[in-house]
């Protein structure tokens, strides 16, 4: 089944929103997925809409390929997420949250390809690099987060909202805006946050749980990571490195590194910050941040990744020294083009 995103008297976004609302109301059972190595935006969005639709009498299955790690386990409802499904399960549609590309969907090897042959795939996202891979695409790069889009969807469908839903949407927005400090924060973002607080959301509590809850092991890992901090291109590029051995040595979790990329970004003169985390013997994940006008999503796309203008990432395999050198050269080139 295929759907058109062509507008008929409405904006493309509004036309897609109305079509998706109709499908969600007509269907009975839905599969929710997010991207590999998910974050609070993807999981919070999934849990928020899942609860709203459950209250409306729908059956929701939330699938993530690997068990969640702290702090995502602190999101209410996260214990209901499953990690496997049977190939013969039937759904009215599959909804992908916060995925810029279909290849990034977590659980893509767990029968999802077979399921979406017969039912619509709905793509809900805010990345400017989104490839519009869905049969229906609700994509708005001007939204701060996928959570903000999901709240619009809940509103448009007339679904009920309770504190659990509001907390998960708020968590999605707060983490993706860096607690409203990033430039993806707009008036609409604050308006949505204010509405969510009407349902009993306590911003300080979510901030504490998701953004400042370092463990002792996490701080030990940060100490080792800061020892690797190095600068390139006259101090315009700052890079941190975390190896698998460092994680094992400290007893930390990979999720403990999620805010490490901010440390080189804090250094005066740094325009591009990067965290390189080893994920396997010859596999690495790069997390990128921009302090100015450099489009790090453009850099990430050169390595098969994507994201936003000021926050992006990619995964790669190979010799890390060669990959790192190519990354530095490409970053310097794009920085120089931007400066020109």
C-alpha positions in Angstrom: 0.0 0.0 0.0 1.4 3.4 -1.0 0.4 6.9 0.0 1.1 10.3 -1.6 2.5 13.2 0.3 1.4 15.7 -2.3 -0.6 18.5 -0.7 -4.2 19.2 -1.7 -4.9 22.7 -0.4 -2.7 22.1 2.6 1.0 22.2 3.3 2.8 18.9 2.7 3.2 18.5 6.4 -0.4 19.1 7.2 -1.6 16.8 4.5 0.7 14.0 5.8 -0.4 14.7 9.3 -4.1 14.4 8.4 -3.5 11.2 6.4 -1.5 9.6 9.3 -4.1 10.6 11.9 -6.8 8.8 9.8 -4.7 5.7 9.5 -3.9 5.6 13.2 -7.6 5.9 14.1 -8.7 3.2 11.6 -6.0 0.7 12.5 -5.9 -1.6 15.5 -2.4 -2.8 16.0 0.9 -1.0 15.3 4.6 -1.7 15.4 6.9 1.2 16.7 10.6 1.3 16.0 13.4 3.8 16.3 17.1 4.0 15.1 20.0 1.9 16.1 21.7 3.0 19.3 18.5 5.0 20.2 18.4 8.2 22.2 15.8 9.9 24.4 14.2 11.6 21.4 13.5 8.3 19.6 12.5 6.3 22.7 10.6 9.2 24.3 8.6 9.8 21.1 7.8 6.1 20.7 6.7 5.7 24.3 4.6 8.9 24.3 2.6 8.1 21.2 2.4 4.4 22.2 0.7 5.3 25.5 -1.6 7.8 23.9 -2.8 5.3 21.4 -3.0 2.5 24.0 -5.4 4.8 26.0 -7.4 5.1 22.8 -7.8 1.4 22.6 -5.0 0.5 20.1 -2.5 -2.3 20.6 1.1 -1.1 20.3 4.3 -3.1 20.1 7.5 -1.1 20.7 10.6 -2.8 19.3 14.3 -2.0 20.0 16.9 -4.5 18.9 19.1 -4.3 22.0 18.1 -3.8 25.7 18.1 -0.1 26.7 20.9 1.2 28.9 20.7 3.9 31.6 19.6 6.6 31.5 17.0 5.6 28.9 15.7 2.9 31.3 14.5 5.8 33.5 11.9 6.8 30.9 8.4 5.7 32.1 7.2 2.7 30.0 10.6 1.7 28.8 10.2 -1.7 30.5 7.4 -2.5 28.1 9.7 -2.4 25.1 10.4 -5.7 23.4 13.5 -6.9 21.6 12.2 -9.6 19.3 9.0 -10.2 17.3 7.6 -13.2 15.3 7.7 -12.9 11.6 4.0 -13.7 11.3 2.7 -11.0 13.5 0.2 -8.7 11.8 0.1 -4.9 12.1 -1.9 -2.1 10.6 1.3 -0.1 10.1 4.9 0.3 11.1 6.0 3.7 12.6 9.7 4.6 12.5 10.7 7.4 14.9 13.7 9.7 14.6 15.3 7.7 11.7 16.8 9.6 8.9 17.3 6.5 6.7 15.5 3.2 6.6 18.9 1.4 7.0 19.2 2.9 10.5 16.0 1.4 11.8 16.8 -0.7 14.9 15.5 -4.2 14.4 15.7 -4.1 10.6 16.9 -7.6 10.7 14.1 -8.8 13.0 11.4 -9.3 10.3 10.6 -5.6 9.8 11.5 -5.9 6.1 8.9 -8.6 5.7 6.2 -6.8 7.7 6.4 -3.6 5.7 5.9 -5.4 2.4 2.2 -5.6 3.3 1.5 -2.6 5.5 2.5 1.1 5.4 5.7 2.4 6.8 5.3 5.7 8.5 8.4 7.9 8.8 8.3 10.5 11.7 11.4 12.6 12.0 13.0 16.0 12.1 16.5 15.5 10.5 17.2 17.6 7.5 19.0 14.7 6.0 15.9 12.5 6.1 15.5 10.4 2.9 11.7 10.4 3.0 11.8 6.6 2.9 8.3 6.0 4.2 5.0 5.3 2.4 3.9 8.3 4.5 6.4 10.9 5.7 5.8 13.3 8.6 9.2 15.1 8.5 9.8 18.7 9.7 13.4 19.8 9.9 12.3 23.0 11.7 10.9 21.1 14.7 13.3 20.8 17.6 12.8 17.1 17.9 10.8 14.1 16.8 9.0 14.5 20.2 7.7 17.9 19.2 6.3 16.4 16.0 4.7 13.5 17.9 3.0 16.0 20.3 1.5 17.7 17.2 0.3 14.3 16.0 -1.3 13.5 19.4 -3.0 16.9 19.3 -4.3 16.5 15.8 -5.6 13.0 16.6 -7.4 14.2 19.7 -5.7 11.6 21.8 -5.7 12.0 25.6 -2.6 13.2 27.3 -1.4 12.3 30.8 1.7 13.0 32.8 3.5 9.9 31.5 3.0 11.0 27.9 4.0 14.6 28.7 7.2 13.5 30.5 8.3 11.4 27.6 7.7 14.1 25.0 9.4 16.6 27.3 12.4 14.3 27.7 12.6 14.0 23.9 12.6 17.8 23.5 14.9 18.6 26.4 17.6 16.2 25.4 17.6 17.1 21.7 17.7 20.9 22.4 20.5 20.5 25.1 18.0 21.8 27.7 16.8 24.5 25.3 20.4 25.8 24.7 20.8 24.7 21.1 19.7 26.8 18.1 17.0 24.3 17.2 15.1 25.8 20.1 12.3 28.0 18.8 9.3 29.8 20.2 7.2 26.8 19.3 9.5 24.6 21.3 9.0 26.7 24.5 5.2 26.9 23.8 5.1 23.1 23.6 7.3 22.7 26.8 5.0 25.1 28.7 1.9 23.0 27.7 3.6 19.8 28.8 4.3 21.3 32.2 0.6 21.8 32.6 0.4 18.0 32.9 2.8 17.9 35.8 6.2 17.7 34.1 9.1 18.7 36.3 11.9 19.8 34.0 14.6 19.6 36.7 13.8 16.0 37.4 14.0 15.0 33.7 17.2 17.0 33.4 18.7 15.3 36.4 17.7 11.8 35.2 18.8 12.1 31.6 21.5 14.7 31.3 23.5 15.0 34.6 23.3 11.6 36.2 27.0 10.6 35.8 28.1 7.4 37.5 31.5 7.0 39.2 32.5 4.7 36.4 31.3 7.3 33.9 33.4 10.0 35.5 36.5 7.7 35.4 35.9 7.1 31.8 35.6 10.8 31.2 38.9 11.3 32.9 40.6 8.9 30.5 38.8 10.4 27.5 39.9 13.9 28.3 43.5 12.6 28.3 43.0 11.9 24.6 41.8 15.4 23.7 43.6 16.7 20.7 43.2 19.7 18.4 43.8 20.1 14.7 43.6 22.8 12.0 44.9 25.6 14.3 42.6 24.6 17.1 39.4 24.6 15.0 38.8 20.9 15.3 38.7 19.1 18.7 38.6 15.4 19.0 38.1 13.0 22.0 38.6 9.2 21.7 37.1 6.4 23.8 38.3 2.8 23.2 36.7 -0.4 24.1 39.6 -1.0 26.5 38.8 2.2 28.3 35.2 1.2 28.8 36.2 -2.2 30.2 38.9 -0.7 32.4 36.5 1.7 34.1 33.4 -0.5 34.1 31.4 2.2 32.4 28.7 1.8 29.8 28.8 3.0 26.2 25.9 5.2 27.1 28.0 7.0 29.6 29.8 8.7 26.7 26.7 10.5 25.3 27.7 14.0 26.5 31.5 13.6 26.1 31.4 15.4 22.7 30.5 18.6 24.5 33.9 18.9 26.2 36.0 19.8 23.1 33.0 22.0 22.0 33.5 24.1 25.2 37.1 25.0 24.2 37.5 28.5 22.8 38.3 28.5 19.1 36.9 25.0 18.4 34.4 25.1 15.5 34.0 21.3 15.1 33.9 18.9 18.0 34.1 15.1 17.6 33.9 12.1 19.9 35.2 8.9 18.4 33.9 5.8 20.3 35.2 2.3 19.4 32.2 -0.1 19.1 34.1 -3.2 17.9 37.6 -4.3 16.9 37.6 -2.2 13.7 34.3 -0.3 14.1 33.8 3.2 15.4 31.0 5.8 15.9 31.7 9.5 15.4 29.5 12.0 17.2 29.9 15.6 15.8 29.0 19.0 17.0 29.4 22.4 15.4 30.0 25.7 17.3 29.3 28.0 14.4 28.3 27.8 10.7 30.0 24.6 9.8 27.4 22.0 8.7 28.5 18.8 10.4 25.6 16.9 8.8 27.4 17.6 5.5 30.6 16.1 6.9 28.7 13.1 8.3 27.0 12.4 4.9 30.5 11.9 3.4 30.9 8.9 5.6 27.3 7.5 5.2 25.9 9.3 8.2 23.6 12.3 8.8 21.9 14.5 11.3 21.5 18.2 11.8 23.5 21.3 10.8 25.0 21.4 14.3 24.7 17.8 15.5 25.4 14.8 13.4 27.2 11.4 13.4 28.2 8.4 11.5 29.5 4.8 12.0 32.4 3.3 10.1 34.8 0.4 9.9 38.5 0.2 9.1 41.8 1.6 10.2 41.0 4.3 12.7 44.1 6.4 11.9 43.2 6.5 8.2 39.5 7.3 9.0 40.5 10.0 11.4 42.9 11.6 9.0 40.2 11.6 6.3 37.7 13.1 8.7 40.1 15.9 9.7 40.8 16.7 6.0 37.2 16.7 5.0 36.2 18.8 8.0 39.0 21.3 7.3 37.8 21.5 3.6 34.2 22.1 4.6 35.2 24.6 7.2 37.3 26.6 4.7 34.4 26.5 2.2 32.1 27.8 4.9 34.5 30.5 5.9 34.8 31.6 2.2 
